[in-house]
């Protein structure tokens, strides 16, 4: 995967920052995107999976 493909949309980055989290590409199998905080990975998968997790977290107010 090249750098262009690995770019995270700015909207997702901002939404993650509001929850003190970040998004990164995982090179460890199975490859995918990780939504994480300094202590753990909270969501793994496609960028759609990350967006869905953030939407659910925002809906519950947690």
PQR file of N, CA, C, O and H, with PARSE charges and radii, in Angstrom:
ATOM      1  N   UNK A   1       0.856  -1.168   0.000 -0.4000 1.5000
ATOM      2  CA  UNK A   1       0.000   0.000   0.000 -0.0000 2.0000
ATOM      3  C   UNK A   1       0.903   1.231   0.000  0.5500 1.7000
ATOM      4  O   UNK A   1       1.851   1.311   0.781 -0.5500 1.4000
ATOM      5  N   UNK A   2       0.605   2.188  -0.876 -0.4000 1.5000
ATOM      6  CA  UNK A   2       1.431   3.394  -0.950 -0.0000 2.0000
ATOM      7  C   UNK A   2       0.899   4.487  -0.029  0.5500 1.7000
ATOM      8  O   UNK A   2      -0.157   4.332   0.583 -0.5500 1.4000
ATOM      9  H   UNK A   2      -0.165   2.123  -1.511  0.4000 1.0000
ATOM     10  N   UNK A   3       1.640   5.599   0.066 -0.4000 1.5000
ATOM     11  CA  UNK A   3       1.267   6.681   0.983 -0.0000 2.0000
ATOM     12  C   UNK A   3      -0.067   7.318   0.624  0.5500 1.7000
ATOM     13  O   UNK A   3      -0.803   7.732   1.520 -0.5500 1.4000
ATOM     14  H   UNK A   3       2.498   5.725  -0.431  0.4000 1.0000
ATOM     15  N   UNK A   4      -0.399   7.410  -0.656 -0.4000 1.5000
ATOM     16  CA  UNK A   4      -1.666   8.013  -1.065 -0.0000 2.0000
ATOM     17  C   UNK A   4      -2.840   7.200  -0.538  0.5500 1.7000
ATOM     18  O   UNK A   4      -3.839   7.760  -0.086 -0.5500 1.4000
ATOM     19  H   UNK A   4       0.198   7.074  -1.384  0.4000 1.0000
ATOM     20  N   UNK A   5      -2.720   5.890  -0.596 -0.4000 1.5000
ATOM     21  CA  UNK A   5      -3.786   5.014  -0.141 -0.0000 2.0000
ATOM     22  C   UNK A   5      -3.922   5.042   1.379  0.5500 1.7000
ATOM     23  O   UNK A   5      -5.006   4.800   1.909 -0.5500 1.4000
ATOM     24  H   UNK A   5      -1.909   5.435  -0.964  0.4000 1.0000
ATOM     25  N   UNK A   6      -2.839   5.334   2.075 -0.4000 1.5000
ATOM     26  CA  UNK A   6      -2.843   5.312   3.538 -0.0000 2.0000
ATOM     27  C   UNK A   6      -3.294   6.622   4.171  0.5500 1.7000
ATOM     28  O   UNK A   6      -3.284   6.730   5.397 -0.5500 1.4000
ATOM     29  H   UNK A   6      -1.958   5.531   1.644  0.4000 1.0000
ATOM     30  N   UNK A   7      -3.679   7.596   3.406 -0.4000 1.5000
ATOM     31  CA  UNK A   7      -4.103   8.874   3.982 -0.0000 2.0000
ATOM     32  C   UNK A   7      -5.456   8.725   4.672  0.5500 1.7000
ATOM     33  O   UNK A   7      -6.395   8.151   4.120 -0.5500 1.4000
ATOM     34  H   UNK A   7      -3.688   7.508   2.410  0.4000 1.0000
ATOM     35  N   UNK A   8      -5.530   9.247   5.867 -0.4000 1.5000
ATOM     36  CA  UNK A   8      -6.771   9.209   6.646 -0.0000 2.0000
ATOM     37  C   UNK A   8      -7.521  10.513   6.404  0.5500 1.7000
ATOM     38  O   UNK A   8      -6.924  11.586   6.497 -0.5500 1.4000
ATOM     39  H   UNK A   8      -4.768   9.714   6.315  0.4000 1.0000
ATOM     40  N   UNK A   9      -8.808  10.447   6.098 -0.4000 1.5000
ATOM     41  CA  UNK A   9      -9.579  11.680   5.899 -0.0000 2.0000
ATOM     42  C   UNK A   9      -9.487  12.596   7.121  0.5500 1.7000
ATOM     43  O   UNK A   9      -9.511  12.131   8.261 -0.5500 1.4000
ATOM     44  H   UNK A   9      -9.293   9.575   6.022  0.4000 1.0000
ATOM     45  N   UNK A  10      -9.381  13.895   6.868 -0.4000 1.5000
ATOM     46  CA  UNK A  10      -9.224  14.884   7.941 -0.0000 2.0000
ATOM     47  C   UNK A  10     -10.386  14.830   8.929  0.5500 1.7000
ATOM     48  O   UNK A  10     -10.192  15.021  10.129 -0.5500 1.4000
ATOM     49  H   UNK A  10      -9.361  14.272   5.942  0.4000 1.0000
ATOM     50  N   UNK A  11     -11.593  14.570   8.428 -0.4000 1.5000
ATOM     51  CA  UNK A  11     -12.762  14.508   9.311 -0.0000 2.0000
ATOM     52  C   UNK A  11     -12.593  13.415  10.364  0.5500 1.7000
ATOM     53  O   UNK A  11     -12.885  13.634  11.539 -0.5500 1.4000
ATOM     54  H   UNK A  11     -11.752  14.415   7.453  0.4000 1.0000
ATOM     55  N   UNK A  12     -12.122  12.236   9.945 -0.4000 1.5000
ATOM     56  CA  UNK A  12     -11.931  11.144  10.903 -0.0000 2.0000
ATOM     57  C   UNK A  12     -10.831  11.481  11.901  0.5500 1.7000
ATOM     58  O   UNK A  12     -10.945  11.163  13.085 -0.5500 1.4000
ATOM     59  H   UNK A  12     -11.885  12.058   8.990  0.4000 1.0000
ATOM     60  N   UNK A  13      -9.779  12.116  11.431 -0.4000 1.5000
ATOM     61  CA  UNK A  13      -8.686  12.504  12.318 -0.0000 2.0000
ATOM     62  C   UNK A  13      -9.181  13.466  13.388  0.5500 1.7000
ATOM     63  O   UNK A  13      -8.836  13.324  14.561 -0.5500 1.4000
ATOM     64  H   UNK A  13      -9.686  12.373  10.469  0.4000 1.0000
ATOM     65  N   UNK A  14      -9.984  14.438  12.992 -0.4000 1.5000
ATOM     66  CA  UNK A  14     -10.521  15.411  13.952 -0.0000 2.0000
ATOM     67  C   UNK A  14     -11.471  14.746  14.946  0.5500 1.7000
ATOM     68  O   UNK A  14     -11.429  15.040  16.141 -0.5500 1.4000
ATOM     69  H   UNK A  14     -10.265  14.553  12.039  0.4000 1.0000
ATOM     70  N   UNK A  15     -12.318  13.859  14.457 -0.4000 1.5000
ATOM     71  CA  UNK A  15     -13.249  13.160  15.351 -0.0000 2.0000
ATOM     72  C   UNK A  15     -12.490  12.312  16.367  0.5500 1.7000
ATOM     73  O   UNK A  15     -12.872  12.251  17.535 -0.5500 1.4000
ATOM     74  H   UNK A  15     -12.352  13.620  13.486  0.4000 1.0000
ATOM     75  N   UNK A  16     -11.422  11.663  15.926 -0.4000 1.5000
ATOM     76  CA  UNK A  16     -10.609  10.856  16.837 -0.0000 2.0000
ATOM     77  C   UNK A  16      -9.909  11.747  17.866  0.5500 1.7000
ATOM     78  O   UNK A  16      -9.842  11.398  19.044 -0.5500 1.4000
ATOM     79  H   UNK A  16     -11.113  11.713  14.977  0.4000 1.0000
ATOM     80  N   UNK A  17      -9.394  12.885  17.428 -0.4000 1.5000
ATOM     81  CA  UNK A  17      -8.703  13.800  18.348 -0.0000 2.0000
ATOM     82  C   UNK A  17      -9.629  14.287  19.453  0.5500 1.7000
ATOM     83  O   UNK A  17      -9.194  14.462  20.592 -0.5500 1.4000
ATOM     84  H   UNK A  17      -9.450  13.168  16.470  0.4000 1.0000
ATOM     85  N   UNK A  18     -10.907  14.508  19.129 -0.4000 1.5000
ATOM     86  CA  UNK A  18     -11.867  14.948  20.147 -0.0000 2.0000
ATOM     87  C   UNK A  18     -12.022  13.928  21.268  0.5500 1.7000
ATOM     88  O   UNK A  18     -12.442  14.273  22.373 -0.5500 1.4000
ATOM     89  H   UNK A  18     -11.260  14.366  18.204  0.4000 1.0000
ATOM     90  N   UNK A  19     -11.689  12.686  20.988 -0.4000 1.5000
ATOM     91  CA  UNK A  19     -11.787  11.622  21.991 -0.0000 2.0000
ATOM     92  C   UNK A  19     -10.404  11.203  22.487  0.5500 1.7000
ATOM     93  O   UNK A  19     -10.258  10.141  23.091 -0.5500 1.4000
ATOM     94  H   UNK A  19     -11.348  12.406  20.090  0.4000 1.0000
ATOM     95  N   UNK A  20      -9.388  12.035  22.235 -0.4000 1.5000
ATOM     96  CA  UNK A  20      -7.993  11.762  22.642 -0.0000 2.0000
ATOM     97  C   UNK A  20      -7.480  10.466  22.034  0.5500 1.7000
ATOM     98  O   UNK A  20      -6.800   9.682  22.695 -0.5500 1.4000
ATOM     99  H   UNK A  20      -9.507  12.898  21.745  0.4000 1.0000
ATOM    100  N   UNK A  21      -7.816  10.251  20.762 -0.4000 1.5000
ATOM    101  CA  UNK A  21      -7.385   9.058  20.044 -0.0000 2.0000
ATOM    102  C   UNK A  21      -6.736   9.461  18.727  0.5500 1.7000
ATOM    103  O   UNK A  21      -6.743  10.630  18.341 -0.5500 1.4000
ATOM    104  H   UNK A  21      -8.368  10.889  20.225  0.4000 1.0000
ATOM    105  N   UNK A  22      -6.180   8.470  18.052 -0.4000 1.5000
ATOM    106  CA  UNK A  22      -5.567   8.688  16.745 -0.0000 2.0000
ATOM    107  C   UNK A  22      -5.842   7.465  15.871  0.5500 1.7000
ATOM    108  O   UNK A  22      -6.295   6.427  16.353 -0.5500 1.4000
ATOM    109  H   UNK A  22      -6.174   7.521  18.365  0.4000 1.0000
ATOM    110  N   UNK A  23      -5.558   7.610  14.586 -0.4000 1.5000
ATOM    111  CA  UNK A  23      -5.774   6.526  13.621 -0.0000 2.0000
ATOM    112  C   UNK A  23      -4.447   6.238  12.939  0.5500 1.7000
ATOM    113  O   UNK A  23      -3.735   7.156  12.530 -0.5500 1.4000
ATOM    114  H   UNK A  23      -5.190   8.453  14.194  0.4000 1.0000
ATOM    115  N   UNK A  24      -4.120   4.960  12.821 -0.4000 1.5000
ATOM    116  CA  UNK A  24      -2.874   4.575  12.152 -0.0000 2.0000
ATOM    117  C   UNK A  24      -3.091   3.297  11.355  0.5500 1.7000
ATOM    118  O   UNK A  24      -4.049   2.558  11.583 -0.5500 1.4000
ATOM    119  H   UNK A  24      -4.698   4.215  13.154  0.4000 1.0000
ATOM    120  N   UNK A  25      -2.182   3.052  10.418 -0.4000 1.5000
ATOM    121  CA  UNK A  25      -2.181   1.827   9.636 -0.0000 2.0000
ATOM    122  C   UNK A  25      -1.390   0.778  10.397  0.5500 1.7000
ATOM    123  O   UNK A  25      -0.303   1.066  10.900 -0.5500 1.4000
ATOM    124  H   UNK A  25      -1.404   3.652  10.233  0.4000 1.0000
ATOM    125  N   UNK A  26      -1.909  -0.408  10.485 -0.4000 1.5000
ATOM    126  CA  UNK A  26      -1.208  -1.504  11.146 -0.0000 2.0000
ATOM    127  C   UNK A  26      -0.548  -2.381  10.097  0.5500 1.7000
ATOM    128  O   UNK A  26      -1.216  -2.896   9.201 -0.5500 1.4000
ATOM    129  H   UNK A  26      -2.792  -0.642  10.077  0.4000 1.0000
ATOM    130  N   UNK A  27       0.757  -2.552  10.206 -0.4000 1.5000
ATOM    131  CA  UNK A  27       1.477  -3.420   9.274 -0.0000 2.0000
ATOM    132  C   UNK A  27       1.477  -4.874   9.730  0.5500 1.7000
ATOM    133  O   UNK A  27       1.917  -5.759   8.995 -0.5500 1.4000
ATOM    134  H   UNK A  27       1.300  -2.134  10.934  0.4000 1.0000
ATOM    135  N   UNK A  28       0.989  -5.118  10.931 -0.4000 1.5000
ATOM    136  CA  UNK A  28       0.935  -6.485  11.431 -0.0000 2.0000
ATOM    137  C   UNK A  28      -0.318  -7.174  10.906  0.5500 1.7000
ATOM    138  O   UNK A  28      -1.384  -6.560  10.857 -0.5500 1.4000
ATOM    139  H   UNK A  28       0.632  -4.400  11.528  0.4000 1.0000
ATOM    140  N   UNK A  29      -0.209  -8.435  10.514 -0.4000 1.5000
ATOM    141  CA  UNK A  29      -1.377  -9.136   9.991 -0.0000 2.0000
ATOM    142  C   UNK A  29      -2.448  -9.315  11.046  0.5500 1.7000
ATOM    143  O   UNK A  29      -2.093  -9.495  12.211 -0.5500 1.4000
ATOM    144  H   UNK A  29       0.657  -8.934  10.554  0.4000 1.0000
ATOM    145  N   UNK A  30      -3.696  -9.280  10.737 -0.4000 1.5000
ATOM    146  CA  UNK A  30      -4.211  -8.856   9.430 -0.0000 2.0000
ATOM    147  C   UNK A  30      -4.118  -7.338   9.313  0.5500 1.7000
ATOM    148  O   UNK A  30      -4.467  -6.611  10.243 -0.5500 1.4000
ATOM    149  H   UNK A  30      -3.985  -9.134   9.791  0.4000 1.0000
ATOM    150  N   UNK A  31      -3.654  -6.877   8.183 -0.4000 1.5000
ATOM    151  CA  UNK A  31      -3.463  -5.441   7.978 -0.0000 2.0000
ATOM    152  C   UNK A  31      -4.789  -4.709   7.996  0.5500 1.7000
ATOM    153  O   UNK A  31      -5.813  -5.242   7.567 -0.5500 1.4000
ATOM    154  H   UNK A  31      -3.371  -7.467   7.427  0.4000 1.0000
ATOM    155  N   UNK A  32      -4.764  -3.497   8.490 -0.4000 1.5000
ATOM    156  CA  UNK A  32      -5.966  -2.673   8.542 -0.0000 2.0000
ATOM    157  C   UNK A  32      -5.687  -1.402   9.314  0.5500 1.7000
ATOM    158  O   UNK A  32      -4.544  -1.120   9.676 -0.5500 1.4000
ATOM    159  H   UNK A  32      -3.932  -3.064   8.838  0.4000 1.0000
ATOM    160  N   UNK A  33      -6.726  -0.643   9.562 -0.4000 1.5000
ATOM    161  CA  UNK A  33      -6.611   0.610  10.301 -0.0000 2.0000
ATOM    162  C   UNK A  33      -6.913   0.372  11.768  0.5500 1.7000
ATOM    163  O   UNK A  33      -7.735  -0.475  12.117 -0.5500 1.4000
ATOM    164  H   UNK A  33      -7.654  -0.872   9.268  0.4000 1.0000
ATOM    165  N   UNK A  34      -6.234   1.132  12.629 -0.4000 1.5000
ATOM    166  CA  UNK A  34      -6.458   1.037  14.065 -0.0000 2.0000
ATOM    167  C   UNK A  34      -6.852   2.402  14.614  0.5500 1.7000
ATOM    168  O   UNK A  34      -6.220   3.412  14.305 -0.5500 1.4000
ATOM    169  H   UNK A  34      -5.565   1.820  12.346  0.4000 1.0000
ATOM    170  N   UNK A  35      -7.881   2.422  15.413 -0.4000 1.5000
ATOM    171  CA  UNK A  35      -8.247   3.593  16.204 -0.0000 2.0000
ATOM    172  C   UNK A  35      -7.714   3.288  17.593  0.5500 1.7000
ATOM    173  O   UNK A  35      -8.087   2.283  18.198 -0.5500 1.4000
ATOM    174  H   UNK A  35      -8.395   1.602  15.664  0.4000 1.0000
ATOM    175  N   UNK A  36      -6.843   4.152  18.101 -0.4000 1.5000
ATOM    176  CA  UNK A  36      -6.172   3.820  19.353 -0.0000 2.0000
ATOM    177  C   UNK A  36      -5.989   5.043  20.242  0.5500 1.7000
ATOM    178  O   UNK A  36      -6.034   6.185  19.786 -0.5500 1.4000
ATOM    179  H   UNK A  36      -6.540   4.969  17.610  0.4000 1.0000
ATOM    180  N   UNK A  37      -5.783   4.765  21.522 -0.4000 1.5000
ATOM    181  CA  UNK A  37      -5.372   5.788  22.471 -0.0000 2.0000
ATOM    182  C   UNK A  37      -4.015   5.341  23.011  0.5500 1.7000
ATOM    183  O   UNK A  37      -3.524   4.290  22.599 -0.5500 1.4000
ATOM    184  H   UNK A  37      -5.747   3.837  21.893  0.4000 1.0000
ATOM    185  N   UNK A  38      -3.395   6.087  23.905 -0.4000 1.5000
ATOM    186  CA  UNK A  38      -2.059   5.685  24.365 -0.0000 2.0000
ATOM    187  C   UNK A  38      -2.006   4.331  25.073  0.5500 1.7000
ATOM    188  O   UNK A  38      -0.921   3.780  25.261 -0.5500 1.4000
ATOM    189  H   UNK A  38      -3.793   6.941  24.240  0.4000 1.0000
ATOM    190  N   UNK A  39      -3.147   3.794  25.464 -0.4000 1.5000
ATOM    191  CA  UNK A  39      -3.152   2.568  26.250 -0.0000 2.0000
ATOM    192  C   UNK A  39      -3.559   1.316  25.484  0.5500 1.7000
ATOM    193  O   UNK A  39      -3.154   0.211  25.846 -0.5500 1.4000
ATOM    194  H   UNK A  39      -4.028   4.242  25.311  0.4000 1.0000
ATOM    195  N   UNK A  40      -4.363   1.478  24.419 -0.4000 1.5000
ATOM    196  CA  UNK A  40      -4.839   0.286  23.710 -0.0000 2.0000
ATOM    197  C   UNK A  40      -5.446   0.644  22.360  0.5500 1.7000
ATOM    198  O   UNK A  40      -5.756   1.802  22.081 -0.5500 1.4000
ATOM    199  H   UNK A  40      -4.691   2.375  24.125  0.4000 1.0000
ATOM    200  N   UNK A  41      -5.606  -0.381  21.534 -0.4000 1.5000
ATOM    201  CA  UNK A  41      -6.337  -0.255  20.274 -0.0000 2.0000
ATOM    202  C   UNK A  41      -7.801  -0.518  20.599  0.5500 1.7000
ATOM    203  O   UNK A  41      -8.133  -1.547  21.188 -0.5500 1.4000
ATOM    204  H   UNK A  41      -5.355  -1.322  21.760  0.4000 1.0000
ATOM    205  N   UNK A  42      -8.680   0.410  20.217 -0.4000 1.5000
ATOM    206  CA  UNK A  42     -10.097   0.243  20.549 -0.0000 2.0000
ATOM    207  C   UNK A  42     -10.935  -0.217  19.364  0.5500 1.7000
ATOM    208  O   UNK A  42     -12.052  -0.699  19.551 -0.5500 1.4000
ATOM    209  H   UNK A  42      -8.410   1.246  19.738  0.4000 1.0000
ATOM    210  N   UNK A  43     -10.413  -0.076  18.143 -0.4000 1.5000
ATOM    211  CA  UNK A  43     -11.148  -0.510  16.956 -0.0000 2.0000
ATOM    212  C   UNK A  43     -10.144  -0.863  15.872  0.5500 1.7000
ATOM    213  O   UNK A  43      -9.125  -0.189  15.720 -0.5500 1.4000
ATOM    214  H   UNK A  43      -9.505   0.316  17.991  0.4000 1.0000
ATOM    215  N   UNK A  44     -10.427  -1.917  15.122 -0.4000 1.5000
ATOM    216  CA  UNK A  44      -9.536  -2.380  14.063 -0.0000 2.0000
ATOM    217  C   UNK A  44     -10.364  -2.730  12.841  0.5500 1.7000
ATOM    218  O   UNK A  44     -11.433  -3.327  12.967 -0.5500 1.4000
ATOM    219  H   UNK A  44     -11.255  -2.465  15.246  0.4000 1.0000
ATOM    220  N   UNK A  45      -9.885  -2.367  11.662 -0.4000 1.5000
ATOM    221  CA  UNK A  45     -10.573  -2.742  10.426 -0.0000 2.0000
ATOM    222  C   UNK A  45     -10.400  -1.701   9.349  0.5500 1.7000
ATOM    223  O   UNK A  45      -9.332  -1.106   9.209 -0.5500 1.4000
ATOM    224  H   UNK A  45      -9.016  -1.882  11.560  0.4000 1.0000
ATOM    225  N   UNK A  46     -11.464  -1.483   8.583 -0.4000 1.5000
ATOM    226  CA  UNK A  46     -11.433  -0.492   7.508 -0.0000 2.0000
ATOM    227  C   UNK A  46     -11.704   0.894   8.087  0.5500 1.7000
ATOM    228  O   UNK A  46     -12.074   1.023   9.253 -0.5500 1.4000
ATOM    229  H   UNK A  46     -12.332  -1.967   8.697  0.4000 1.0000
ATOM    230  N   UNK A  47     -11.520   1.918   7.278 -0.4000 1.5000
ATOM    231  CA  UNK A  47     -11.850   3.273   7.724 -0.0000 2.0000
ATOM    232  C   UNK A  47     -13.343   3.395   8.004  0.5500 1.7000
ATOM    233  O   UNK A  47     -13.747   4.188   8.855 -0.5500 1.4000
ATOM    234  H   UNK A  47     -11.219   1.813   6.330  0.4000 1.0000
ATOM    235  N   UNK A  48     -14.162   2.625   7.304 -0.4000 1.5000
ATOM    236  CA  UNK A  48     -15.603   2.610   7.590 -0.0000 2.0000
ATOM    237  C   UNK A  48     -15.873   2.058   8.989  0.5500 1.7000
ATOM    238  O   UNK A  48     -16.741   2.562   9.701 -0.5500 1.4000
ATOM    239  H   UNK A  48     -13.833   1.981   6.612  0.4000 1.0000
ATOM    240  N   UNK A  49     -15.125   1.016   9.382 -0.4000 1.5000
ATOM    241  CA  UNK A  49     -15.270   0.473  10.739 -0.0000 2.0000
ATOM    242  C   UNK A  49     -14.902   1.514  11.790  0.5500 1.7000
ATOM    243  O   UNK A  49     -15.575   1.637  12.813 -0.5500 1.4000
ATOM    244  H   UNK A  49     -14.420   0.606   8.803  0.4000 1.0000
ATOM    245  N   UNK A  50     -13.835   2.258  11.536 -0.4000 1.5000
ATOM    246  CA  UNK A  50     -13.402   3.307  12.462 -0.0000 2.0000
ATOM    247  C   UNK A  50     -14.470   4.396  12.552  0.5500 1.7000
ATOM    248  O   UNK A  50     -14.804   4.850  13.646 -0.5500 1.4000
ATOM    249  H   UNK A  50     -13.288   2.159  10.705  0.4000 1.0000
ATOM    250  N   UNK A  51     -15.004   4.814  11.409 -0.4000 1.5000
ATOM    251  CA  UNK A  51     -16.050   5.845  11.394 -0.0000 2.0000
ATOM    252  C   UNK A  51     -17.293   5.364  12.139  0.5500 1.7000
ATOM    253  O   UNK A  51     -17.904   6.134  12.881 -0.5500 1.4000
ATOM    254  H   UNK A  51     -14.733   4.445  10.520  0.4000 1.0000
ATOM    255  N   UNK A  52     -17.673   4.103  11.951 -0.4000 1.5000
ATOM    256  CA  UNK A  52     -18.835   3.548  12.655 -0.0000 2.0000
ATOM    257  C   UNK A  52     -18.614   3.525  14.162  0.5500 1.7000
ATOM    258  O   UNK A  52     -19.526   3.834  14.929 -0.5500 1.4000
ATOM    259  H   UNK A  52     -17.176   3.477  11.348  0.4000 1.0000
ATOM    260  N   UNK A  53     -17.404   3.160  14.592 -0.4000 1.5000
ATOM    261  CA  UNK A  53     -17.108   3.137  16.025 -0.0000 2.0000
ATOM    262  C   UNK A  53     -17.214   4.540  16.608  0.5500 1.7000
ATOM    263  O   UNK A  53     -17.800   4.728  17.675 -0.5500 1.4000
ATOM    264  H   UNK A  53     -16.663   2.909  13.969  0.4000 1.0000
ATOM    265  N   UNK A  54     -16.651   5.525  15.913 -0.4000 1.5000
ATOM    266  CA  UNK A  54     -16.714   6.908  16.392 -0.0000 2.0000
ATOM    267  C   UNK A  54     -18.158   7.404  16.445  0.5500 1.7000
ATOM    268  O   UNK A  54     -18.539   8.095  17.390 -0.5500 1.4000
ATOM    269  H   UNK A  54     -16.176   5.373  15.046  0.4000 1.0000
ATOM    270  N   UNK A  55     -18.961   7.058  15.443 -0.4000 1.5000
ATOM    271  CA  UNK A  55     -20.370   7.459  15.425 -0.0000 2.0000
ATOM    272  C   UNK A  55     -21.114   6.860  16.612  0.5500 1.7000
ATOM    273  O   UNK A  55     -21.890   7.550  17.274 -0.5500 1.4000
ATOM    274  H   UNK A  55     -18.651   6.497  14.675  0.4000 1.0000
ATOM    275  N   UNK A  56     -20.883   5.584  16.880 -0.4000 1.5000
ATOM    276  CA  UNK A  56     -21.544   4.932  18.015 -0.0000 2.0000
ATOM    277  C   UNK A  56     -21.104   5.554  19.339  0.5500 1.7000
ATOM    278  O   UNK A  56     -21.929   5.762  20.229 -0.5500 1.4000
ATOM    279  H   UNK A  56     -20.253   5.023  16.342  0.4000 1.0000
ATOM    280  N   UNK A  57     -19.831   5.848  19.474 -0.4000 1.5000
ATOM    281  CA  UNK A  57     -19.331   6.455  20.714 -0.0000 2.0000
ATOM    282  C   UNK A  57     -19.902   7.853  20.908  0.5500 1.7000
ATOM    283  O   UNK A  57     -20.222   8.242  22.031 -0.5500 1.4000
ATOM    284  H   UNK A  57     -19.160   5.679  18.752  0.4000 1.0000
ATOM    285  N   UNK A  58     -20.030   8.603  19.832 -0.4000 1.5000
ATOM    286  CA  UNK A  58     -20.592   9.952  19.916 -0.0000 2.0000
ATOM    287  C   UNK A  58     -22.084   9.897  20.255  0.5500 1.7000
ATOM    288  O   UNK A  58     -22.598  10.781  20.940 -0.5500 1.4000
ATOM    289  H   UNK A  58     -19.769   8.287  18.919  0.4000 1.0000
ATOM    290  N   UNK A  59     -22.771   8.872  19.782 -0.4000 1.5000
ATOM    291  CA  UNK A  59     -24.208   8.740  20.033 -0.0000 2.0000
ATOM    292  C   UNK A  59     -24.500   8.414  21.498  0.5500 1.7000
ATOM    293  O   UNK A  59     -25.529   8.820  22.037 -0.5500 1.4000
ATOM    294  H   UNK A  59     -22.353   8.153  19.226  0.4000 1.0000
ATOM    295  N   UNK A  60     -23.589   7.679  22.136 -0.4000 1.5000
ATOM    296  CA  UNK A  60     -23.804   7.314  23.535 -0.0000 2.0000
ATOM    297  C   UNK A  60     -23.230   8.347  24.488  0.5500 1.7000
ATOM    298  O   UNK A  60     -23.503   8.300  25.687 -0.5500 1.4000
ATOM    299  H   UNK A  60     -22.753   7.349  21.698  0.4000 1.0000
ATOM    300  N   UNK A  61     -22.447   9.269  23.977 -0.4000 1.5000
ATOM    301  CA  UNK A  61     -21.871  10.313  24.811 -0.0000 2.0000
ATOM    302  C   UNK A  61     -20.733   9.843  25.691  0.5500 1.7000
ATOM    303  O   UNK A  61     -20.401  10.509  26.672 -0.5500 1.4000
ATOM    304  H   UNK A  61     -22.226   9.306  23.002  0.4000 1.0000
ATOM    305  N   UNK A  62     -20.130   8.724  25.369 -0.4000 1.5000
ATOM    306  CA  UNK A  62     -19.013   8.195  26.167 -0.0000 2.0000
ATOM    307  C   UNK A  62     -17.709   8.716  25.669  0.5500 1.7000
ATOM    308  O   UNK A  62     -16.660   8.379  26.218 -0.5500 1.4000
ATOM    309  H   UNK A  62     -20.399   8.183  24.572  0.4000 1.0000
TER
END
